[in-house]
Each structure stands twice: as C-alpha cells, then as structure tokens.
Amino acid sequence: MTTESALTPDSSVTFINVFEIAADELDAFVEKWEERARLMRDKPG
C-alpha cells in the first residue's frame, strides 16, 4: 500500500462474504445476519 492509497480512520471497507445456505435454513440465517448487522452498525469504528 502506498502513502497515496493508505486508509484513513474515515475510510470505508467493502467486505464480501459468500455463504451456502440450505433453503429451509435461509430465513433463520437472514434473521441472525440482520441482527449482527444492526449490532455492528451501532458500534463505533
């Protein structure tokens, strides 16, 4: 990473994660995913 492209404390990061979920487990997965997203959104940093 060069100085010009260095991240700053205000920089954002895009994280892409791939999951394989059984169709009958999808609703429960999405519910937990949204719960964790709210938790992370409300934390500083």
N, C-alpha and C positions, 0 to 999 in steps of 0.2 A: 504494500500500500504506500503510495506516495503522499507527501505532505499535502498536495493539492486535493487528493481524494480522501484524506483522513476523515473519519467520522467525528462529529462533534456531539456534545451531550444532547443537542436538539435534533440530531439525525434520526430518521426512522429506518427501520429494517423490515423487509418483507420476508416472512418465513412461510415456506410452502411444505406441507406435510401430507403424505398420501396414506390413506387407510383403506383396507379391505374389510368391509363390514357385512355380515350376513344380513339379508333383507329383514329377517324377523328381529334383529337387534338394532336396526337403524334408528328408530325413534328414541330408544334409551340412550344410544350413543350421542345423538344430536342434543338431547336434553342436557347431558353431562358436559358436552362441548360448550354449549351456550353458557352454562353455569360457570365453567372455568374462564371463558372469555370475559364475562362480567367481572369476575374476581381480578383478572389481570388488568382489565381496563381501568379499574378503580384504584389500582396501586400506583404509587409514584415511580417514575423512572422508565 
